Amino acid sequence: MTNYKKNFTIILAAGKSTRMGACKTSIPWYNNQTLLQYQVTEFLKADFIPIVVLSPKNAASQPNLPSEIQIIINPNPEFGKTSSILTGLTQIPQDFTALAISAVDQPRPREVYQKLHYFHLLNKALITAPTYSDRIGHPLLFSPEMLPYLNSISEATQGLRQIVKEFHSKIQKVEFDHPIVLADLNTPEHYQTWFKSTLLRFSAKAQQRT
């Protein structure tokens, strides 16, 4: 990849969306965007290059996405989320500055990514994580030193959970005042709850600007 930016994000979007009952990449989100469109747009606005990992089944059904992103196909998504992370990692240059890993069902506004990135660089952290009420959320940001550990993850060792457990004492935690950093849209009920919460949040911000 030839781009002056050194911040990347792997957006995991190859799952079957079994609990949701519909492909999560295409469900509506804020400002007339699909969930995937919103994710990649917010990351781009925060100066992260999104690398979207899709499956062979949902790759052909995506709406228009920004040209700055890169789409890569996980040929074997049935091997779990770890297989999508490893697929995305094949596109990450060795000299990156920060790497975020996020799932398509974890939408965040750009301010979350910007704040995480600021503290990640300020503290020269190995891993940076958002928190709300002392609970760790997503996305996680990783330094280049963590690349060998990321490349060695497996479903057998619980993927990223094992890295979080092993490096827990070294994680730079960044506290947020809104639970959006914990949002995980696994079911229609979760989707409706967070969709309403997100609309209320952005409506309030718009009123403050007027």
C-alpha positions as CSV (number, residue, x, y, z in Angstrom):
1,M,0.0,0.0,0.0
2,T,1.4,3.4,-0.9
3,N,-0.1,6.0,1.4
4,Y,1.5,8.5,3.7
5,K,-0.7,7.6,6.6
6,K,0.7,5.0,9.0
7,N,-2.5,4.3,11.0
8,F,-4.5,1.3,10.0
9,T,-7.6,-0.5,11.2
10,I,-8.8,-4.0,10.5
11,I,-12.6,-4.1,10.4
12,L,-13.8,-7.6,10.8
13,A,-16.9,-8.2,8.6
14,A,-16.8,-11.8,7.5
15,G,-19.1,-13.3,10.1
16,K,-22.4,-15.0,9.4
17,S,-24.4,-12.6,11.6
18,T,-26.4,-15.6,12.8
19,R,-27.8,-13.9,15.9
20,M,-28.6,-10.7,14.0
21,G,-30.5,-12.6,11.3
22,A,-29.2,-10.3,8.6
23,C,-25.8,-9.3,7.3
24,K,-24.5,-6.7,9.7
25,T,-22.5,-4.8,7.0
26,S,-25.7,-3.7,5.2
27,I,-28.0,-2.7,8.1
28,P,-28.8,1.0,8.5
29,W,-26.9,3.2,10.8
30,Y,-26.4,6.9,11.4
31,N,-26.8,9.6,8.7
32,N,-28.3,7.2,6.0
33,Q,-25.2,5.0,6.0
34,T,-24.9,1.3,6.4
35,L,-23.1,0.0,9.5
36,L,-20.0,-0.7,7.4
37,Q,-20.1,2.6,5.6
38,Y,-20.3,4.4,8.9
39,Q,-17.4,2.5,10.3
40,V,-15.0,3.1,7.4
41,T,-16.0,6.8,7.2
42,E,-15.4,7.5,10.8
43,F,-12.0,5.7,10.8
44,L,-11.0,7.7,7.7
45,K,-12.0,10.9,9.4
46,A,-9.7,9.9,12.3
47,D,-6.8,9.3,9.8
48,F,-6.9,5.5,9.9
49,I,-6.8,3.4,6.7
50,P,-9.5,0.8,7.0
51,I,-8.8,-2.7,5.8
52,V,-12.2,-4.5,5.6
53,V,-12.2,-8.3,5.9
54,L,-15.2,-9.8,4.2
55,S,-16.4,-13.3,3.4
56,P,-16.9,-14.8,-0.1
57,K,-20.7,-14.7,0.6
58,N,-21.1,-11.0,1.5
59,A,-18.3,-9.4,-0.6
60,A,-20.4,-8.9,-3.7
61,S,-23.4,-7.3,-1.8
62,Q,-21.6,-4.3,-0.4
63,P,-22.8,-0.7,-1.2
64,N,-20.4,1.9,-2.4
65,L,-17.5,2.3,0.0
66,P,-14.7,5.0,0.0
67,S,-11.9,4.4,-2.5
68,E,-9.3,4.9,0.3
69,I,-10.1,1.6,1.9
70,Q,-8.9,-1.9,1.1
71,I,-11.1,-4.9,0.9
72,I,-9.7,-8.4,1.5
73,I,-11.5,-11.7,1.5
74,N,-11.2,-14.3,4.2
75,P,-11.6,-17.5,2.2
76,N,-12.4,-19.5,5.4
77,P,-14.5,-17.4,7.7
78,E,-15.8,-20.5,9.3
79,F,-12.5,-20.8,11.2
80,G,-13.7,-17.9,13.4
81,K,-12.9,-14.2,14.0
82,T,-9.2,-15.0,14.5
83,S,-8.9,-16.1,10.9
84,S,-10.2,-12.7,9.8
85,I,-7.7,-10.9,12.0
86,L,-4.9,-13.0,10.5
87,T,-6.2,-12.3,7.0
88,G,-6.2,-8.6,7.7
89,L,-2.7,-8.6,9.2
90,T,-1.3,-9.8,5.8
91,Q,-2.0,-6.2,4.5
92,I,-0.4,-4.3,7.4
93,P,3.1,-2.8,6.7
94,Q,5.8,-3.4,9.2
95,D,6.3,0.3,9.8
96,F,2.8,1.2,10.9
97,T,2.3,3.7,13.7
98,A,-0.9,2.4,15.2
99,L,-3.2,-0.6,14.4
100,A,-6.8,-0.7,15.5
101,I,-8.8,-3.9,15.4
102,S,-12.6,-3.5,15.4
103,A,-15.6,-5.6,14.4
104,V,-18.3,-4.2,12.0
105,D,-20.8,-4.4,14.8
106,Q,-18.8,-2.1,17.1
107,P,-19.6,1.4,15.6
108,R,-17.9,4.3,17.2
109,P,-17.7,8.0,16.3
110,R,-14.4,9.4,15.1
111,E,-13.8,11.2,18.4
112,V,-13.3,7.8,20.1
113,Y,-10.5,6.8,17.6
114,Q,-8.9,10.2,17.8
115,K,-8.8,10.2,21.6
116,L,-7.4,6.6,21.7
117,H,-4.8,7.5,19.1
118,Y,-3.7,10.6,21.0
119,F,-3.1,8.7,24.3
120,H,-1.6,5.7,22.5
121,L,1.1,7.9,21.0
122,L,1.5,10.1,24.1
123,N,2.2,7.1,26.3
124,K,4.1,5.0,23.7
125,A,1.7,2.2,24.7
126,L,1.9,-1.4,23.5
127,I,-1.9,-1.6,23.7
128,T,-4.5,1.1,24.2
129,A,-8.1,0.3,25.1
130,P,-11.2,2.5,25.8
131,T,-12.9,2.0,29.1
132,Y,-16.3,2.9,30.6
133,S,-17.0,2.4,34.3
134,D,-13.8,0.4,34.5
135,R,-14.9,-2.0,31.7
136,I,-12.6,-2.5,28.7
137,G,-14.3,-1.8,25.4
138,H,-13.3,-1.6,21.7
139,P,-11.4,-1.0,19.6
140,L,-8.0,-2.0,20.8
141,L,-5.0,-0.1,19.4
142,F,-1.7,-1.9,19.0
143,S,1.9,-0.8,18.5
144,P,4.3,-2.3,16.0
145,E,6.0,-4.3,18.8
146,M,2.8,-6.3,19.2
147,L,2.7,-7.5,15.6
148,P,4.5,-10.8,16.3
149,Y,2.0,-11.6,19.1
150,L,-0.9,-10.7,16.8
151,N,0.4,-13.0,14.1
152,S,0.5,-15.9,16.5
153,I,-3.1,-15.8,17.7
154,S,-5.4,-18.7,17.3
155,E,-8.9,-19.7,18.1
156,A,-7.5,-22.4,20.4
157,T,-5.9,-19.7,22.6
158,Q,-9.0,-17.3,22.4
159,G,-7.5,-15.0,19.9
160,L,-7.1,-11.4,21.1
161,R,-8.4,-12.3,24.6
162,Q,-5.1,-14.2,25.3
163,I,-3.1,-11.1,24.3
164,V,-5.2,-8.9,26.6
165,K,-4.8,-11.3,29.4
166,E,-1.0,-11.6,28.9
167,F,-0.4,-7.9,28.6
168,H,-3.2,-6.7,30.9
169,S,-0.9,-4.8,33.2
170,K,0.6,-2.9,30.3
171,I,-2.6,-1.8,28.6
172,Q,-3.1,2.0,28.4
173,K,-6.7,2.5,29.5
174,V,-8.5,5.6,28.3
175,E,-11.7,6.4,30.1
176,F,-14.8,7.6,28.2
177,D,-17.9,9.2,29.6
178,H,-20.3,7.4,27.2
179,P,-20.9,3.7,27.0
180,I,-20.7,3.7,23.2
181,V,-17.2,2.2,23.6
182,L,-18.9,-1.0,24.9
183,A,-21.5,-1.2,22.1
184,D,-21.6,-4.6,20.5
185,L,-24.5,-5.2,18.1
186,N,-25.0,-9.0,18.3
187,T,-28.8,-9.2,18.2
188,P,-31.7,-7.1,16.8
189,E,-32.4,-6.0,20.4
190,H,-28.8,-4.8,20.9
191,Y,-29.1,-3.0,17.5
192,Q,-32.3,-1.2,18.4
193,T,-31.0,-0.1,21.8
194,W,-27.7,1.3,20.5
195,F,-29.3,2.8,17.4
196,K,-31.6,4.9,19.5
197,S,-28.8,5.8,21.9
198,T,-26.6,6.9,19.0
199,L,-29.3,9.0,17.4
200,L,-30.0,10.7,20.7
201,R,-26.3,11.4,21.2
202,F,-25.8,12.9,17.8
203,S,-29.0,14.9,18.1
204,A,-27.8,16.4,21.3
205,K,-24.4,17.3,19.8
206,A,-26.2,18.9,16.8
207,Q,-28.3,21.1,19.1
208,Q,-25.2,22.2,21.0
209,R,-23.6,23.4,17.7
210,T,-26.7,25.5,16.8
